[in-house]
Amino acid sequence: MLKSTYDALKANIGRRSFLKMAAIATAAIATSALANDGITRSATEQEIKNPFPGSENIKTICTACSVGCGIIAEVQNGVWVRQEVAQDHPISLGGHCCKGADMIDMVRSEVRLKHPMVKEGGKWKRLSWDEALDRISAKLKSAHEKFGADSAMFLGSAKMSTEQAYYFRKFAAMYGTNNIDHQARI
């Protein structure tokens, strides 16, 4: 099939057509090379040292997991514009995993959920945090009353610290169930 397509193309393109196409391609390349002359320039030393003038560096913690590696977030006008690893951080010692290196993209993502939402009538509606927590607690209470404590399962997260995991386990016990696991086992 490929050979027959090649033979068909070869039969349709003569020497003169090939030379015309080669001349046009050469002219296009030469024109584009001349057109780009002077459009870009080398960055100055000041621009290399500080590409976001007026920004501030804020030491923070990566939230991808519970390790707590250090990040230095560069913020300009309230927007996270760049990040570096915290070289002096006692846990990460100037290193990052691939999730930590990508933290800025997760924070700035257009599809990141920033508020509690509920779907009503086929449309998404924003809730206040108090309303969302009230709805969740009402559903947990209803399930506990109708079906018992073992009708719910609590699923932990790799983002939890040891202390958060302790309180999460205590909450499940207070609810009356031993149905608790970690998300890594799914």
Buried (B, 14 or more C-beta within 10 A) or exposed (E): EEEEEEEEEEEEEEEEEEEEEEEEEEEEEEEEEEEEEEEEEEEEEEEEEEEBEEBEEEEBBBBBBBBBBBBBBBBBEEEBBBBEBBEEBEEBEEBBEEEBBEBBEEEEEEEEEEEBEEEEEEEEEEBEEEEBEEEEEEEBEEBBEEEEBEBBEBEBEEEBEEEEBEEBBEEBEEBEBEBBEEEEEE
